[in-house]
Amino acid sequence: MKKVLAEIQDGTFTQALIDDDDAGRPRMNAYRKQAADHPIEVTGAQLRPMMAWIDDSDE
């Protein structure tokens, strides 16, 4: 946590985000894919259609 805080404070974290964005977001897209493929997300995607009380009409 101290390392992450130091990177935020010295601008390293922000520069990495900017560099990733300039390169077409390969790291961010990989993080999003990894999150989407997580078992809890896969299970949630299967369960949500069974939940009649969830209103997904504005998606």
N, CA, C and O atoms as a CHARMM CRD file, in Angstrom:
* protein
*
  236
    1    1 MET  N      0.81200  -1.19400   0.00000 PROA 1      0.00000
    2    1 MET  CA     0.00000   0.00000   0.00000 PROA 1      0.00000
    3    1 MET  C      0.86000   1.26500   0.00000 PROA 1      0.00000
    4    1 MET  O      0.51800   2.26100  -0.63700 PROA 1      0.00000
    5    2 LYS  N      1.96100   1.21200   0.71000 PROA 2      0.00000
    6    2 LYS  CA     2.83900   2.38800   0.73500 PROA 2      0.00000
    7    2 LYS  C      3.40900   2.67100  -0.64000 PROA 2      0.00000
    8    2 LYS  O      3.56700   3.83000  -1.02300 PROA 2      0.00000
    9    3 LYS  N      3.72200   1.60800  -1.39500 PROA 3      0.00000
   10    3 LYS  CA     4.25800   1.78900  -2.73900 PROA 3      0.00000
   11    3 LYS  C      3.21000   2.44500  -3.64800 PROA 3      0.00000
   12    3 LYS  O      3.51800   3.35900  -4.41200 PROA 3      0.00000
   13    4 VAL  N      1.98000   1.96200  -3.54900 PROA 4      0.00000
   14    4 VAL  CA     0.89800   2.52800  -4.36700 PROA 4      0.00000
   15    4 VAL  C      0.67200   3.98900  -4.00700 PROA 4      0.00000
   16    4 VAL  O      0.52500   4.83400  -4.89000 PROA 4      0.00000
   17    5 LEU  N      0.64400   4.29100  -2.70600 PROA 5      0.00000
   18    5 LEU  CA     0.46400   5.67400  -2.27900 PROA 5      0.00000
   19    5 LEU  C      1.59100   6.56100  -2.80600 PROA 5      0.00000
   20    5 LEU  O      1.34600   7.67400  -3.27100 PROA 5      0.00000
   21    6 ALA  N      2.81500   6.06600  -2.73100 PROA 6      0.00000
   22    6 ALA  CA     3.95700   6.84200  -3.23100 PROA 6      0.00000
   23    6 ALA  C      3.82100   7.09600  -4.73500 PROA 6      0.00000
   24    6 ALA  O      4.13300   8.18800  -5.21000 PROA 6      0.00000
   25    7 GLU  N      3.35700   6.09300  -5.48200 PROA 7      0.00000
   26    7 GLU  CA     3.17700   6.25600  -6.92700 PROA 7      0.00000
   27    7 GLU  C      2.07600   7.26700  -7.23400 PROA 7      0.00000
   28    7 GLU  O      2.17200   8.01200  -8.20900 PROA 7      0.00000
   29    8 ILE  N      1.04600   7.29500  -6.41700 PROA 8      0.00000
   30    8 ILE  CA    -0.01200   8.29200  -6.60100 PROA 8      0.00000
   31    8 ILE  C      0.52700   9.68300  -6.29900 PROA 8      0.00000
   32    8 ILE  O      0.28200  10.63200  -7.04400 PROA 8      0.00000
   33    9 GLN  N      1.26200   9.79100  -5.19900 PROA 9      0.00000
   34    9 GLN  CA     1.76400  11.09600  -4.78200 PROA 9      0.00000
   35    9 GLN  C      2.81200  11.66200  -5.73400 PROA 9      0.00000
   36    9 GLN  O      2.85800  12.87300  -5.95000 PROA 9      0.00000
   37   10 ASP  N      3.65700  10.80000  -6.30500 PROA 10     0.00000
   38   10 ASP  CA     4.72000  11.33300  -7.16800 PROA 10     0.00000
   39   10 ASP  C      4.31800  11.40900  -8.64800 PROA 10     0.00000
   40   10 ASP  O      5.11500  11.83200  -9.48500 PROA 10     0.00000
   41   11 GLY  N      3.08500  11.00200  -8.96700 PROA 11     0.00000
   42   11 GLY  CA     2.59400  11.12100 -10.33500 PROA 11     0.00000
   43   11 GLY  C      2.85000   9.91500 -11.21700 PROA 11     0.00000
   44   11 GLY  O      2.40300   9.89000 -12.36400 PROA 11     0.00000
   45   12 THR  N      3.56400   8.90600 -10.70900 PROA 12     0.00000
   46   12 THR  CA     3.85700   7.70600 -11.49900 PROA 12     0.00000
   47   12 THR  C      2.57800   7.00400 -11.93300 PROA 12     0.00000
   48   12 THR  O      2.45700   6.57300 -13.08000 PROA 12     0.00000
   49   13 PHE  N      1.63100   6.89100 -11.01800 PROA 13     0.00000
   50   13 PHE  CA     0.36700   6.21200 -11.30800 PROA 13     0.00000
   51   13 PHE  C     -0.38400   6.91500 -12.43500 PROA 13     0.00000
   52   13 PHE  O     -0.83500   6.27200 -13.38300 PROA 13     0.00000
   53   14 THR  N     -0.51500   8.22700 -12.32900 PROA 14     0.00000
   54   14 THR  CA    -1.22700   8.99400 -13.35400 PROA 14     0.00000
   55   14 THR  C     -0.52100   8.91400 -14.69700 PROA 14     0.00000
   56   14 THR  O     -1.17100   8.79600 -15.73600 PROA 14     0.00000
   57   15 GLN  N      0.80300   8.97800 -14.68200 PROA 15     0.00000
   58   15 GLN  CA     1.54600   8.89900 -15.93500 PROA 15     0.00000
   59   15 GLN  C      1.34600   7.53900 -16.59600 PROA 15     0.00000
   60   15 GLN  O      1.25100   7.45300 -17.82100 PROA 15     0.00000
   61   16 ALA  N      1.28100   6.48300 -15.79800 PROA 16     0.00000
   62   16 ALA  CA     1.04000   5.14700 -16.35100 PROA 16     0.00000
   63   16 ALA  C     -0.34700   5.07600 -16.99700 PROA 16     0.00000
   64   16 ALA  O     -0.51100   4.46600 -18.05400 PROA 16     0.00000
   65   17 LEU  N     -1.33600   5.69700 -16.36300 PROA 17     0.00000
   66   17 LEU  CA    -2.68100   5.72900 -16.95100 PROA 17     0.00000
   67   17 LEU  C     -2.69100   6.48900 -18.27300 PROA 17     0.00000
   68   17 LEU  O     -3.29700   6.04700 -19.25000 PROA 17     0.00000
   69   18 ILE  N     -2.02600   7.61700 -18.29500 PROA 18     0.00000
   70   18 ILE  CA    -1.95900   8.42800 -19.51700 PROA 18     0.00000
   71   18 ILE  C     -1.23300   7.67100 -20.62600 PROA 18     0.00000
   72   18 ILE  O     -1.68000   7.65900 -21.77200 PROA 18     0.00000
   73   19 ASP  N     -0.11600   7.04400 -20.27900 PROA 19     0.00000
   74   19 ASP  CA     0.63900   6.27500 -21.27100 PROA 19     0.00000
   75   19 ASP  C     -0.19000   5.11600 -21.81600 PROA 19     0.00000
   76   19 ASP  O     -0.16600   4.84700 -23.01700 PROA 19     0.00000
   77   20 ASP  N     -0.92100   4.43200 -20.94200 PROA 20     0.00000
   78   20 ASP  CA    -1.76800   3.32500 -21.37500 PROA 20     0.00000
   79   20 ASP  C     -2.85600   3.83400 -22.31200 PROA 20     0.00000
   80   20 ASP  O     -3.14700   3.20500 -23.33000 PROA 20     0.00000
   81   21 ASP  N     -3.45500   4.96400 -21.97200 PROA 21     0.00000
   82   21 ASP  CA    -4.49500   5.54300 -22.81400 PROA 21     0.00000
   83   21 ASP  C     -3.93000   5.92400 -24.18400 PROA 21     0.00000
   84   21 ASP  O     -4.55800   5.66300 -25.21000 PROA 21     0.00000
   85   22 ASP  N     -2.76700   6.52800 -24.19800 PROA 22     0.00000
   86   22 ASP  CA    -2.13100   6.91700 -25.46700 PROA 22     0.00000
   87   22 ASP  C     -1.79300   5.71400 -26.33700 PROA 22     0.00000
   88   22 ASP  O     -1.75100   5.82100 -27.56200 PROA 22     0.00000
   89   23 ALA  N     -1.54900   4.56000 -25.70000 PROA 23     0.00000
   90   23 ALA  CA    -1.18700   3.35200 -26.44000 PROA 23     0.00000
   91   23 ALA  C     -2.40300   2.52300 -26.84800 PROA 23     0.00000
   92   23 ALA  O     -2.24900   1.42000 -27.37200 PROA 23     0.00000
   93   24 GLY  N     -3.60700   3.04100 -26.61500 PROA 24     0.00000
   94   24 GLY  CA    -4.81100   2.31600 -27.01000 PROA 24     0.00000
   95   24 GLY  C     -5.41700   1.49200 -25.89300 PROA 24     0.00000
   96   24 GLY  O     -6.25900   0.63100 -26.14800 PROA 24     0.00000
   97   25 ARG  N     -5.00900   1.73600 -24.67700 PROA 25     0.00000
   98   25 ARG  CA    -5.54300   1.10500 -23.46000 PROA 25     0.00000
   99   25 ARG  C     -5.33700  -0.41000 -23.37400 PROA 25     0.00000
  100   25 ARG  O     -6.26800  -1.10900 -22.97300 PROA 25     0.00000
  101   26 PRO  N     -4.18400  -0.94700 -23.72500 PROA 26     0.00000
  102   26 PRO  CA    -4.00900  -2.39900 -23.63400 PROA 26     0.00000
  103   26 PRO  C     -4.09300  -2.93700 -22.20300 PROA 26     0.00000
  104   26 PRO  O     -4.67300  -3.99900 -21.97500 PROA 26     0.00000
  105   27 ARG  N     -3.52200  -2.21900 -21.24900 PROA 27     0.00000
  106   27 ARG  CA    -3.57600  -2.69500 -19.85600 PROA 27     0.00000
  107   27 ARG  C     -4.99500  -2.60900 -19.30900 PROA 27     0.00000
  108   27 ARG  O     -5.47300  -3.55100 -18.67700 PROA 27     0.00000
  109   28 MET  N     -5.66900  -1.49100 -19.54600 PROA 28     0.00000
  110   28 MET  CA    -7.03500  -1.32800 -19.04000 PROA 28     0.00000
  111   28 MET  C     -7.96200  -2.36800 -19.65100 PROA 28     0.00000
  112   28 MET  O     -8.79400  -2.94800 -18.95300 PROA 28     0.00000
  113   29 ASN  N     -7.82200  -2.60800 -20.95200 PROA 29     0.00000
  114   29 ASN  CA    -8.66300  -3.61300 -21.60100 PROA 29     0.00000
  115   29 ASN  C     -8.38500  -5.00600 -21.05700 PROA 29     0.00000
  116   29 ASN  O     -9.30600  -5.81100 -20.91800 PROA 29     0.00000
  117   30 ALA  N     -7.13400  -5.29900 -20.75000 PROA 30     0.00000
  118   30 ALA  CA    -6.79000  -6.59300 -20.15900 PROA 30     0.00000
  119   30 ALA  C     -7.40400  -6.72300 -18.76700 PROA 30     0.00000
  120   30 ALA  O     -7.91100  -7.78600 -18.40900 PROA 30     0.00000
  121   31 TYR  N     -7.36000  -5.64500 -17.98200 PROA 31     0.00000
  122   31 TYR  CA    -7.97900  -5.67100 -16.64700 PROA 31     0.00000
  123   31 TYR  C     -9.48600  -5.88000 -16.75600 PROA 31     0.00000
  124   31 TYR  O    -10.06300  -6.64200 -15.98000 PROA 31     0.00000
  125   32 ARG  N    -10.12200  -5.21400 -17.70600 PROA 32     0.00000
  126   32 ARG  CA   -11.57000  -5.36200 -17.88100 PROA 32     0.00000
  127   32 ARG  C    -11.93400  -6.78100 -18.31300 PROA 32     0.00000
  128   32 ARG  O    -12.91900  -7.34500 -17.83700 PROA 32     0.00000
  129   33 LYS  N    -11.14200  -7.35400 -19.21200 PROA 33     0.00000
  130   33 LYS  CA   -11.39500  -8.73600 -19.65300 PROA 33     0.00000
  131   33 LYS  C    -11.22300  -9.70200 -18.49800 PROA 33     0.00000
  132   33 LYS  O    -12.03100 -10.61200 -18.30900 PROA 33     0.00000
  133   34 GLN  N    -10.17000  -9.49900 -17.72800 PROA 34     0.00000
  134   34 GLN  CA    -9.91700 -10.35600 -16.57400 PROA 34     0.00000
  135   34 GLN  C    -11.09300 -10.27600 -15.58700 PROA 34     0.00000
  136   34 GLN  O    -11.52300 -11.29900 -15.05400 PROA 34     0.00000
  137   35 ALA  N    -11.60100  -9.09200 -15.34900 PROA 35     0.00000
  138   35 ALA  CA   -12.72800  -8.92600 -14.43000 PROA 35     0.00000
  139   35 ALA  C    -13.99000  -9.57400 -14.98800 PROA 35     0.00000
  140   35 ALA  O    -14.73100 -10.22800 -14.25400 PROA 35     0.00000
  141   36 ALA  N    -14.23400  -9.39500 -16.27700 PROA 36     0.00000
  142   36 ALA  CA   -15.43200  -9.96200 -16.90200 PROA 36     0.00000
  143   36 ALA  C    -15.40200 -11.48600 -16.90600 PROA 36     0.00000
  144   36 ALA  O    -16.45000 -12.12900 -16.84200 PROA 36     0.00000
  145   37 ASP  N    -14.21300 -12.06200 -16.98100 PROA 37     0.00000
  146   37 ASP  CA   -14.07300 -13.51400 -17.01400 PROA 37     0.00000
  147   37 ASP  C    -14.03000 -14.14600 -15.62600 PROA 37     0.00000
  148   37 ASP  O    -13.96300 -15.36900 -15.50300 PROA 37     0.00000
  149   38 HSD  N    -14.06900 -13.32100 -14.58400 PROA 38     0.00000
  150   38 HSD  CA   -14.02600 -13.84300 -13.22000 PROA 38     0.00000
  151   38 HSD  C    -15.28500 -14.68700 -12.97900 PROA 38     0.00000
  152   38 HSD  O    -16.36900 -14.31900 -13.43300 PROA 38     0.00000
  153   39 PRO  N    -15.15200 -15.80500 -12.27500 PROA 39     0.00000
  154   39 PRO  CA   -16.31000 -16.68900 -12.05300 PROA 39     0.00000
  155   39 PRO  C    -17.53000 -15.98800 -11.45700 PROA 39     0.00000
  156   39 PRO  O    -18.65800 -16.34400 -11.80000 PROA 39     0.00000
  157   40 ILE  N    -17.34400 -15.01600 -10.58600 PROA 40     0.00000
  158   40 ILE  CA   -18.50500 -14.34100  -9.99500 PROA 40     0.00000
  159   40 ILE  C    -19.26200 -13.54500 -11.04600 PROA 40     0.00000
  160   40 ILE  O    -20.48500 -13.43300 -10.96500 PROA 40     0.00000
  161   41 GLU  N    -18.56900 -12.99200 -12.02600 PROA 41     0.00000
  162   41 GLU  CA   -19.23400 -12.25100 -13.10000 PROA 41     0.00000
  163   41 GLU  C    -19.94400 -13.19400 -14.06400 PROA 41     0.00000
  164   41 GLU  O    -21.04100 -12.89500 -14.53700 PROA 41     0.00000
  165   42 VAL  N    -19.32200 -14.32500 -14.35100 PROA 42     0.00000
  166   42 VAL  CA   -19.94600 -15.32200 -15.23100 PROA 42     0.00000
  167   42 VAL  C    -21.23400 -15.83500 -14.59400 PROA 42     0.00000
  168   42 VAL  O    -22.26500 -15.93600 -15.26000 PROA 42     0.00000
  169   43 THR  N    -21.17200 -16.15600 -13.30700 PROA 43     0.00000
  170   43 THR  CA   -22.35100 -16.63700 -12.58700 PROA 43     0.00000
  171   43 THR  C    -23.41800 -15.54700 -12.51300 PROA 43     0.00000
  172   43 THR  O    -24.60300 -15.82100 -12.70200 PROA 43     0.00000
  173   44 GLY  N    -23.00200 -14.32200 -12.24100 PROA 44     0.00000
  174   44 GLY  CA   -23.95400 -13.21200 -12.18000 PROA 44     0.00000
  175   44 GLY  C    -24.68500 -13.01000 -13.49000 PROA 44     0.00000
  176   44 GLY  O    -25.88500 -12.73400 -13.49900 PROA 44     0.00000
  177   45 ALA  N    -23.97400 -13.14600 -14.59200 PROA 45     0.00000
  178   45 ALA  CA   -24.60100 -12.98700 -15.91400 PROA 45     0.00000
  179   45 ALA  C    -25.66000 -14.05900 -16.15100 PROA 45     0.00000
  180   45 ALA  O    -26.65700 -13.81000 -16.82900 PROA 45     0.00000
  181   46 GLN  N    -25.44900 -15.24400 -15.59800 PROA 46     0.00000
  182   46 GLN  CA   -26.42500 -16.31900 -15.74400 PROA 46     0.00000
  183   46 GLN  C    -27.62600 -16.10600 -14.81400 PROA 46     0.00000
  184   46 GLN  O    -28.75400 -16.45600 -15.16100 PROA 46     0.00000
  185   47 LEU  N    -27.37800 -15.53600 -13.64100 PROA 47     0.00000
  186   47 LEU  CA   -28.44700 -15.36800 -12.66400 PROA 47     0.00000
  187   47 LEU  C    -29.33200 -14.15100 -12.92800 PROA 47     0.00000
  188   47 LEU  O    -30.54100 -14.21200 -12.70200 PROA 47     0.00000
  189   48 ARG  N    -28.75600 -13.05400 -13.39900 PROA 48     0.00000
  190   48 ARG  CA   -29.52800 -11.82500 -13.56800 PROA 48     0.00000
  191   48 ARG  C    -30.79700 -11.99500 -14.41000 PROA 48     0.00000
  192   48 ARG  O    -31.82500 -11.42600 -14.04500 PROA 48     0.00000
  193   49 PRO  N    -30.78000 -12.74400 -15.51100 PROA 49     0.00000
  194   49 PRO  CA   -32.03300 -12.90400 -16.27400 PROA 49     0.00000
  195   49 PRO  C    -33.12700 -13.61500 -15.48000 PROA 49     0.00000
  196   49 PRO  O    -34.30600 -13.48200 -15.80900 PROA 49     0.00000
  197   50 MET  N    -32.76300 -14.36300 -14.44800 PROA 50     0.00000
  198   50 MET  CA   -33.75000 -15.07800 -13.63900 PROA 50     0.00000
  199   50 MET  C    -34.37900 -14.18200 -12.56800 PROA 50     0.00000
  200   50 MET  O    -35.33000 -14.59100 -11.90200 PROA 50     0.00000
  201   51 MET  N    -33.86000 -12.97900 -12.40000 PROA 51     0.00000
  202   51 MET  CA   -34.33500 -12.08600 -11.34700 PROA 51     0.00000
  203   51 MET  C    -35.33200 -11.10300 -11.93800 PROA 51     0.00000
  204   51 MET  O    -34.96100 -10.05600 -12.46900 PROA 51     0.00000
  205   52 ALA  N    -36.61400 -11.46600 -11.83300 PROA 52     0.00000
  206   52 ALA  CA   -37.68500 -10.68200 -12.44300 PROA 52     0.00000
  207   52 ALA  C    -37.78400  -9.26700 -11.87300 PROA 52     0.00000
  208   52 ALA  O    -38.29000  -8.36100 -12.53600 PROA 52     0.00000
  209   53 TRP  N    -37.30300  -9.07900 -10.65100 PROA 53     0.00000
  210   53 TRP  CA   -37.42100  -7.77400  -9.98800 PROA 53     0.00000
  211   53 TRP  C    -36.36400  -6.78400 -10.46100 PROA 53     0.00000
  212   53 TRP  O    -36.42700  -5.60700 -10.10600 PROA 53     0.00000
  213   54 ILE  N    -35.39800  -7.23300 -11.25200 PROA 54     0.00000
  214   54 ILE  CA   -34.36800  -6.32600 -11.77500 PROA 54     0.00000
  215   54 ILE  C    -34.86800  -5.72100 -13.06700 PROA 54     0.00000
  216   54 ILE  O    -35.20200  -6.43300 -14.01400 PROA 54     0.00000
  217   55 ASP  N    -34.91700  -4.40700 -13.09900 PROA 55     0.00000
  218   55 ASP  CA   -35.36900  -3.68800 -14.29500 PROA 55     0.00000
  219   55 ASP  C    -34.14500  -3.28100 -15.09500 PROA 55     0.00000
  220   55 ASP  O    -33.43100  -2.35600 -14.70600 PROA 55     0.00000
  221   56 ASP  N    -33.89400  -3.95500 -16.20300 PROA 56     0.00000
  222   56 ASP  CA   -32.73600  -3.64400 -17.03500 PROA 56     0.00000
  223   56 ASP  C    -33.14600  -2.92800 -18.32000 PROA 56     0.00000
  224   56 ASP  O    -32.40600  -2.94800 -19.30300 PROA 56     0.00000
  225   57 SER  N    -34.32400  -2.29400 -18.31600 PROA 57     0.00000
  226   57 SER  CA   -34.81800  -1.64800 -19.52900 PROA 57     0.00000
  227   57 SER  C    -34.02200  -0.42100 -19.92300 PROA 57     0.00000
  228   57 SER  O    -34.07700  -0.00800 -21.08100 PROA 57     0.00000
  229   58 ASP  N    -33.27200   0.18500 -18.98500 PROA 58     0.00000
  230   58 ASP  CA   -32.51200   1.39100 -19.33400 PROA 58     0.00000
  231   58 ASP  C    -31.06200   1.08100 -19.68000 PROA 58     0.00000
  232   58 ASP  O    -30.23600   1.99300 -19.73100 PROA 58     0.00000
  233   59 GLU  N    -30.74000  -0.16600 -19.91500 PROA 59     0.00000
  234   59 GLU  CA   -29.36300  -0.52600 -20.34000 PROA 59     0.00000
  235   59 GLU  C    -29.24800  -0.51300 -21.83700 PROA 59     0.00000
  236   59 GLU  O    -28.17700  -0.78600 -22.37700 PROA 59     0.00000
